[in-house]
Amino acid sequence: MNLARRLGLLILLPFAALAAAPAHADEAPGRITATEVTMELRADGVLHVKESITLAGGPVQRKLITRTRYDDTRDRLYRISNVKGASFDGQTLTFAKSGTVEYDVTGAVTPLPGSVELRWFPVAGPAESATVTVTGPQPIHHLSCFAGPPSSVIGCTSASMDHTGASATFEQQNLRAGELLTVAVGFPQGAAKAQPILERRFELSTAFTLNAVTGTALAALLVVLLGGVGLLYWTRGRDARVISTESGPLSGHRNGVFTPPDGVRPGQIGTLIDEQADVVDVTATILDLAVRGYLRIDEQPRQAYDAPDWRLVKLPGARVDELLPYERALYDALFDGRDSVLLSELHGSFAERLDAVRDALYEDVVRQGWFARRPDSVRSRWTTLGIITIVIGVLGTVLLAWFTTYGLLGLAVIIAGAALAYGGQFMPAKTAKGSAALAHTLGFRRYLAEGGIGDVPPERRIELFSRYLPYAVIFDNVDRWARVVSSFTGNGERADHLYWYQGPAEWDLSKFADSMRTFTVTTSGAISASRRFRSL
């Protein structure tokens, strides 16, 4: 049995070798041993190429030239069509076996002074022997050929034409891989009606060309677009004019009774002035709730290196139903079901509920009739429109730079979009009522900065000046009025505490100014940590 198996293997081995030999031969690299090319230029400018090749080995691929550099800004295209006898993927011809291949070339003719020139690259190496014959619609005017790299100026093996000029013949031997045979044949003017196919080449150096045309167009577009942004602000973003306003300081009391201009409250003033719901607006509102009797501020005792802290205490009997919506939202956020809270503990649910405070502030200035729409919504709308314009400008710049030399025009749209996005911060416009309230508020600010205190009865000073304090926080004038408050009590003498502010042991009103300065800074920091409000 073993002997039979061995004999059988010996018999099958030769057949297996024969079967494997053709497969191995198919995988051998191919080469062109000889090629004969006939090129006919037709009157319509199309070049018809017919090539007979002899292969040795497997399939051969030849990459055709479909694009060359024409000048500094454009490429020349050669379009290949009607391929027969070989496969073509748009760039590479694949010869599977010896035979004939045909194809048409469009774009190979160039008009010259007094003639037209056909230039094509019919053969690419490796090729041992190549012969090219060219004919055209009229007798040949002149001819030349080159062999080697695509930019070679070395002549081919031979170039000639018959005595009638009807045809030209070119020959080249031993064309190596990467080398081309280039033929150039001239015909009389008008022999072929064709123009080179040109395509602009993308280059940053030319995409943003600045010349008289692009410069003028850019300047004109900037004037139009930026002028449009300015017109939008002029018609939509300006505050309404007020015919008559207060021209000087405007007192906040009458006969010792607190009467702020237009009845505005500190949080409202901050939003009215800068059209933003800021940290300082909330800080001033907390103080305002204290001086109006809704809560008490108790400064906590501390050691030398302890951080200062205050306890906010809810006062019983306070008419919280009389608070404005934004004040009630802040009051609820502070206490959240508890009777007191340390300033250092204002986090968690307090930070989350500040969103409702901010929204209520914006709604309040609209409810007061000072703005036709919420300032934050107006800013968001215009800023969004500006960002969309920037995106359109970027896309337009890319397209203009890629296909033309007018990329600079897209930059004008980007600049206009940036101006619109930035200008959107100034688009909220006050109504006539809002402008009048702002004018009165600025007069009140001037009074707080410059006004005296001699016209206020002594028994009313501590309450009245306490009411001024939250407004002084808004106007960044808290130091002056904190010192004023620390100087008086109801009967004109120094006291240890205020009705709305309690200090620890060994504390009196002489320390109130420092305490109030630290309290406003610490409170603003606690609110800023929530990241719900814009910080100053």
C-alpha positions in Angstrom: 0.0 0.0 0.0 2.8 2.4 0.9 4.5 1.7 -2.4 1.3 2.4 -4.3 0.9 5.8 -2.6 4.5 6.8 -3.5 4.1 5.7 -7.1 0.8 7.7 -7.4 2.5 10.9 -6.0 5.4 10.5 -8.5 2.9 10.3 -11.4 0.9 13.4 -10.2 3.8 15.7 -9.6 4.5 16.5 -13.3 0.9 17.3 -13.9 0.8 19.6 -10.8 3.9 21.4 -12.0 2.3 21.9 -15.5 -0.9 23.3 -13.9 1.0 25.7 -11.7 3.3 27.0 -14.5 0.6 29.1 -16.4 -0.6 30.7 -13.2 2.9 31.8 -12.3 3.4 33.1 -15.9 0.3 35.2 -15.6 1.7 37.0 -12.6 5.0 37.9 -14.4 5.4 41.7 -14.9 4.5 42.7 -18.5 6.2 45.1 -20.9 5.6 46.6 -24.3 8.1 45.2 -26.8 6.8 47.2 -29.7 4.1 49.8 -30.4 2.8 51.5 -33.5 0.7 54.5 -33.1 -1.4 56.3 -35.7 -2.8 59.7 -34.8 -5.3 61.6 -36.9 -6.2 65.2 -36.2 -9.7 66.0 -37.4 -11.0 69.3 -38.5 -13.1 69.7 -35.3 -9.9 69.6 -33.2 -10.4 66.0 -31.9 -7.4 63.8 -32.1 -8.1 60.1 -32.8 -5.4 57.7 -31.6 -5.0 54.1 -32.8 -2.3 52.0 -31.2 -1.1 48.5 -32.0 0.9 47.0 -29.2 2.9 43.9 -28.7 3.1 42.7 -25.0 5.5 40.4 -23.3 4.3 39.1 -19.9 1.2 40.1 -18.0 -1.0 43.2 -18.3 0.6 46.7 -18.7 -0.8 49.9 -17.3 -0.1 53.3 -18.8 -1.0 56.5 -17.0 -2.1 59.1 -19.6 -1.4 62.8 -19.2 -4.7 64.5 -18.6 -3.5 67.7 -17.0 -0.5 70.0 -17.5 0.5 73.4 -16.2 -0.5 76.1 -18.6 0.5 79.3 -16.9 0.8 80.8 -13.4 -2.9 80.5 -12.6 -4.3 77.8 -15.0 -3.9 74.1 -15.9 -4.5 72.6 -19.3 -6.8 69.6 -19.5 -6.9 66.7 -22.0 -10.1 64.8 -22.1 -10.0 61.1 -23.1 -13.1 59.5 -24.6 -14.3 56.6 -26.7 -11.7 54.2 -25.4 -11.8 50.8 -27.2 -9.6 47.7 -26.8 -8.4 48.5 -23.2 -9.9 49.5 -19.9 -9.7 53.1 -18.8 -10.5 54.5 -15.3 -10.2 58.2 -16.3 -6.4 58.3 -15.7 -4.9 54.9 -16.5 -5.1 52.6 -19.6 -4.8 48.9 -18.9 -3.6 46.7 -21.7 -4.5 43.1 -21.0 -3.0 41.6 -24.1 -1.4 42.4 -27.4 -3.8 44.1 -29.9 -5.2 47.4 -30.9 -6.4 50.3 -28.7 -8.3 53.3 -29.8 -9.3 56.5 -28.1 -10.1 60.2 -28.8 -8.3 63.2 -27.2 -10.0 66.7 -26.9 -7.9 69.7 -25.9 -4.6 68.8 -27.6 -4.6 71.6 -30.1 -3.2 75.1 -29.5 -3.7 78.1 -31.8 -0.4 79.9 -32.6 0.3 83.0 -34.7 -0.1 81.8 -38.2 -0.7 78.1 -37.3 -2.2 75.6 -34.9 -0.1 73.0 -33.0 -1.0 69.5 -32.0 0.9 68.3 -28.9 0.3 64.9 -27.4 2.1 62.1 -25.4 1.2 58.9 -27.3 3.7 56.5 -25.7 4.9 56.1 -22.1 7.7 53.8 -21.0 8.7 51.1 -20.6 8.6 50.4 -24.3 11.5 48.9 -26.4 10.4 50.3 -29.7 7.8 52.9 -30.6 6.7 54.4 -33.9 4.1 57.2 -34.2 2.5 58.4 -37.5 0.6 61.7 -37.5 -1.9 62.9 -40.2 -4.2 65.9 -40.3 -6.8 67.8 -42.3 -4.1 69.9 -44.1 -0.4 69.5 -44.9 2.0 69.6 -42.0 3.6 72.9 -41.3 6.3 71.9 -38.8 7.2 69.1 -36.4 9.3 68.2 -33.4 9.4 65.4 -30.8 11.0 64.9 -27.3 11.8 61.8 -25.2 12.3 61.5 -21.5 10.6 63.1 -18.5 7.4 65.1 -19.2 9.4 68.4 -19.3 12.3 66.9 -21.4 13.7 68.9 -24.3 15.8 66.0 -25.6 14.9 65.1 -29.1 13.5 61.6 -29.9 15.4 59.0 -32.0 14.0 60.3 -35.3 11.3 62.6 -36.8 10.4 63.1 -40.4 7.6 63.8 -42.8 6.9 62.7 -46.4 7.5 64.9 -49.3 3.9 66.0 -49.6 3.6 66.9 -45.9 0.6 64.7 -45.5 2.0 62.7 -42.6 4.9 62.8 -40.1 6.7 59.8 -38.6 8.4 59.7 -35.2 10.5 56.8 -33.7 11.9 56.2 -30.3 13.9 53.3 -28.9 14.3 52.1 -25.3 11.8 54.3 -23.6 12.2 53.7 -19.9 9.6 53.7 -17.1 8.5 57.2 -16.2 9.6 58.6 -19.6 7.3 59.9 -22.3 7.4 60.3 -26.1 6.0 63.8 -26.8 5.2 64.8 -30.4 4.4 68.3 -31.6 3.0 68.9 -35.1 2.1 72.2 -36.6 -0.6 72.8 -39.2 -1.7 75.9 -41.2 -3.9 78.3 -39.4 -7.6 77.2 -39.4 -6.7 73.6 -40.0 -8.5 72.6 -36.8 -11.1 74.6 -34.9 -10.2 74.0 -31.3 -9.0 75.8 -28.2 -7.1 74.4 -25.2 -9.3 73.4 -22.3 -8.1 75.5 -19.3 -9.0 75.2 -15.7 -8.1 77.6 -12.9 -5.6 76.1 -10.5 -6.2 76.8 -6.8 -3.4 78.7 -5.1 -3.6 80.9 -2.1 -1.3 83.4 -3.7 -3.9 84.0 -6.5 -7.1 83.2 -4.6 -6.9 86.5 -2.7 -5.5 88.7 -5.4 -5.7 92.4 -4.6 -5.9 94.5 -7.7 -8.0 97.4 -8.9 -11.0 95.2 -9.5 -10.9 93.2 -6.4 -9.9 96.2 -4.2 -12.7 98.3 -5.5 -15.3 95.5 -5.2 -14.1 94.8 -1.6 -14.3 98.4 -0.6 -17.8 98.8 -2.2 -19.0 95.6 -0.5 -17.7 96.7 2.9 -19.4 100.0 2.6 -22.7 98.3 1.7 -22.5 95.6 4.3 -21.2 97.7 7.2 -23.5 100.5 6.2 -26.3 98.0 6.4 -25.3 97.0 9.9 -25.1 100.7 10.9 -28.5 101.3 9.4 -30.0 98.4 11.4 -28.6 99.9 14.6 -29.9 103.3 13.6 -33.4 102.1 13.0 -33.7 99.2 15.4 -31.0 99.5 18.1 -31.1 103.1 19.2 -33.0 104.1 22.3 -36.0 106.2 21.8 -35.4 109.9 22.2 -36.7 111.7 25.2 -37.9 115.3 24.6 -37.2 116.5 28.1 -35.1 114.9 30.8 -33.6 115.8 34.1 -30.4 117.8 33.6 -28.9 117.8 37.1 -28.8 115.7 40.3 -32.1 114.2 41.2 -32.8 113.6 44.9 -34.2 110.2 46.0 -36.4 111.6 48.8 -39.1 114.2 49.5 -39.4 115.6 53.0 -37.3 112.8 54.3 -39.5 110.1 52.7 -37.7 107.7 50.3 -39.0 108.3 46.7 -36.6 106.9 44.0 -37.1 108.4 40.5 -39.9 106.6 38.7 -40.1 104.1 41.6 -37.2 102.0 40.2 -35.6 99.4 42.4 -31.9 98.5 42.4 -32.1 95.3 40.4 -34.2 97.1 37.8 -31.7 100.0 37.6 -28.8 97.7 36.8 -30.7 96.0 34.0 -32.0 99.3 32.7 -28.6 100.9 32.5 -26.5 98.2 30.8 -29.3 96.0 29.5 -27.7 93.0 31.3 -28.9 91.0 34.3 -25.6 91.2 36.3 -24.2 89.8 39.5 -24.3 93.2 41.0 -28.0 93.5 40.3 -28.7 90.4 42.5 -26.3 91.6 45.2 -28.0 95.0 45.3 -31.5 93.3 45.4 -30.4 91.2 48.5 -29.4 94.4 50.3 -32.6 96.0 49.2 -34.7 93.2 50.6 -32.9 93.6 53.9 -33.3 97.4 54.2 -37.0 97.0 53.3 -37.6 94.5 56.1 -37.8 91.2 54.3 -34.7 89.7 55.8 -31.9 90.5 58.2 -28.1 90.2 57.6 -26.2 88.9 60.6 -22.4 89.1 60.4 -20.9 86.0 61.9 -18.1 86.1 64.5 -14.7 84.9 63.3 -11.2 84.3 64.3 -8.2 86.2 62.8 -7.8 83.8 59.9 -11.4 82.8 59.3 -13.2 83.8 56.1 -15.9 86.3 56.8 -19.5 85.0 56.6 -23.0 86.3 57.1 -26.3 84.7 57.9 -29.4 85.8 56.0 -32.4 85.5 58.3 -36.0 85.5 57.1 -38.1 88.0 59.0 -41.5 86.9 60.2 -44.5 88.8 59.1 -42.8 90.1 55.9 -45.4 90.7 53.1 -43.6 88.6 50.5 -46.7 88.7 48.3 -46.0 92.3 47.6 -42.6 91.6 46.1 -42.0 91.9 42.4 -41.7 88.6 40.5 -37.9 88.8 40.3 -37.6 89.7 43.9 -39.8 86.8 45.0 -37.8 84.5 42.8 -34.6 85.6 44.5 -36.2 85.4 48.0 -37.4 81.8 47.4 -34.0 80.9 46.0 -32.2 82.2 49.1 -34.3 80.4 51.7 -35.8 77.5 49.8 -38.0 76.3 52.7 -35.5 77.3 55.4 -35.6 80.3 57.9 -32.0 81.2 57.5 -28.9 80.4 55.5 -25.2 81.2 55.6 -23.8 83.1 52.7 -21.1 80.4 52.4 -23.9 77.8 51.9 -25.4 79.4 48.9 -24.9 76.7 46.3 -26.8 73.7 45.0 -30.4 74.6 44.6 -29.7 78.3 44.9 -27.5 78.3 41.8 -30.1 76.4 39.9 -32.9 78.7 40.8 -30.9 81.8 39.8 -32.0 81.1 36.2 -35.5 82.0 37.2 -34.2 85.2 38.8 -32.4 86.2 35.7 -35.4 85.5 33.5 -37.7 87.4 35.8 -35.4 90.4 35.7 -35.6 90.5 32.0 -39.4 90.0 32.0 -39.7 92.8 34.5 -38.0 95.5 32.4 -40.4 94.6 29.6 -43.4 94.7 32.0 -42.3 98.1 33.1 -42.5 99.3 29.5 -38.8 100.2 29.3 -38.1 97.7 26.5 -40.3 96.4 23.8 -38.6 92.9 24.0 -36.3 91.1 26.4 -32.8 92.5 26.0 -31.2 89.1 26.2 -33.5 87.7 23.4 -32.7 90.7 21.2 -29.0 90.2 21.7 -29.2 86.5 21.1 -31.2 87.0 17.9 -28.8 89.5 16.4 -25.7 87.7 17.5 -27.1 84.4 16.0 -27.7 86.3 12.8 -24.2 87.6 12.8 -22.7 84.1 13.4 -24.8 82.8 10.5 -23.5 85.6 8.3 -19.9 84.7 9.3 -20.5 81.0 8.4 -22.0 82.1 5.0 -18.9 84.4 4.6 -16.5 81.5 5.4 -18.2 79.2 2.9 -18.4 82.0 0.3 -14.7 82.7 0.8 -13.8 79.1 0.3 -15.8 78.8 -2.9 -14.6 82.1 -4.3 -11.0 81.3 -3.4 -11.3 77.8 -4.9 -13.0 78.8 -8.2 -12.0 82.4 -8.7 -9.5 85.1 -7.6 -12.2 87.0 -5.7 -11.7 85.4 -2.3 -11.3 88.9 -0.7 -15.0 89.5 -1.3 -15.9 86.7 1.0 -13.8 88.3 3.7 -16.1 91.4 3.5 -19.1 89.2 4.4 -17.1 87.7 7.3 -16.3 91.2 8.6 -19.9 92.3 8.3 -21.0 89.1 10.2 -18.5 89.9 12.9 -19.7 93.5 13.1 -23.3 92.2 13.3 -22.5 89.6 16.0 -20.6 92.3 18.0 -23.2 95.0 17.4 -25.9 92.6 18.5 -24.8 93.4 22.1 -26.0 97.0 21.5 -29.2 96.2 19.7 -31.6 96.1 22.7 -33.4 99.5 22.4 -35.2 101.3 25.2 -38.6 102.7 24.7 -39.4 106.4 25.3 -40.5 105.4 28.8 -37.3 103.4 29.3 -35.1 106.3 28.1 -36.9 108.7 30.4 -36.4 106.3 33.4 -32.7 106.0 32.4 -32.3 109.8 32.4 -33.9 110.1 35.8 -31.8 107.2 37.1 -28.6 108.9 35.9 -29.7 112.1 37.7 -30.2 110.0 40.9 -26.7 108.5 40.4 -25.2 112.0 40.2 -27.0 112.9 43.4 -25.7 109.8 45.2 -22.2 110.7 44.1 -22.3 114.5 44.8 -25.4 115.3 46.9 -25.3 116.4 50.5 -27.2 115.1 53.5 -28.0 118.3 55.3 -31.6 118.4 53.9 -32.6 115.2 55.6 -34.1 115.3 59.1 -31.8 113.5 61.6 -34.5 111.1 62.7 -35.0 109.9 59.1 -31.3 109.7 58.1 -30.5 106.1 59.2 -33.5 104.6 57.3 -33.2 106.9 54.3 -29.5 106.4 53.9 -29.9 102.6 54.3 -32.4 102.7 51.4 -29.7 104.5 49.4 -27.2 101.7 50.0 -28.5 99.2 47.4 -28.5 101.9 44.8 -25.0 102.8 45.7 -24.0 99.2 45.1 -25.3 99.5 41.6 -23.6 102.8 41.0 -20.3 101.6 42.6 -20.5 104.2 45.3 -21.1 101.9 48.3 -18.1 103.2 50.3 -19.5 106.7 50.6 -22.9 105.7 51.8 -21.7 102.9 54.0 -19.6 105.5 55.8 -22.6 107.9 56.0 -24.8 105.2 57.5 -22.1 104.3 60.0 -22.2 107.9 61.2 -25.8 108.2 62.3 -28.6 106.6 64.2 -32.2 107.7 64.6 -31.2 110.4 67.1 -27.9 111.4 65.6 -25.8 109.3 67.9 -23.6 106.2 67.1 -25.2 102.8 67.8 -24.0 99.2 67.8 -26.4 97.8 65.2 -28.8 98.7 62.4 -32.4 97.4 62.2 -31.4 95.3 59.2 -27.8 94.5 59.9 -26.5 92.9 63.0 -22.8 92.5 63.9 -21.1 90.1 66.3 -19.9 91.0 69.8 -17.4 93.9 70.0 -18.9 95.3 66.7 -20.4 98.7 66.2 -21.3 101.0 63.3 -17.8 102.3 63.0 -16.9 99.1 61.3 -20.0 99.0 59.1 -18.3 100.5 56.0 -15.6 97.8 56.0 -18.2 95.1 56.7 -20.5 96.3 53.9 -17.6 96.5 51.4 -16.6 92.9 52.2 -20.2 91.7 52.2 -20.9 93.0 48.7 -17.7 91.5 47.3 -18.4 88.1 49.0 -22.0 88.0 47.9 -21.1 88.8 44.3 -18.5 86.1 44.4 -21.1 83.5 45.6 -23.4 84.5 42.8 -20.7 84.5 40.2 -19.8 80.9 41.2 -23.2 79.9 39.9 -22.2 81.0 36.4 -25.9 82.1 35.8 -25.1 85.8 35.6 -22.6 87.9 33.8 -19.8 89.0 36.1 -18.4 92.5 36.0 
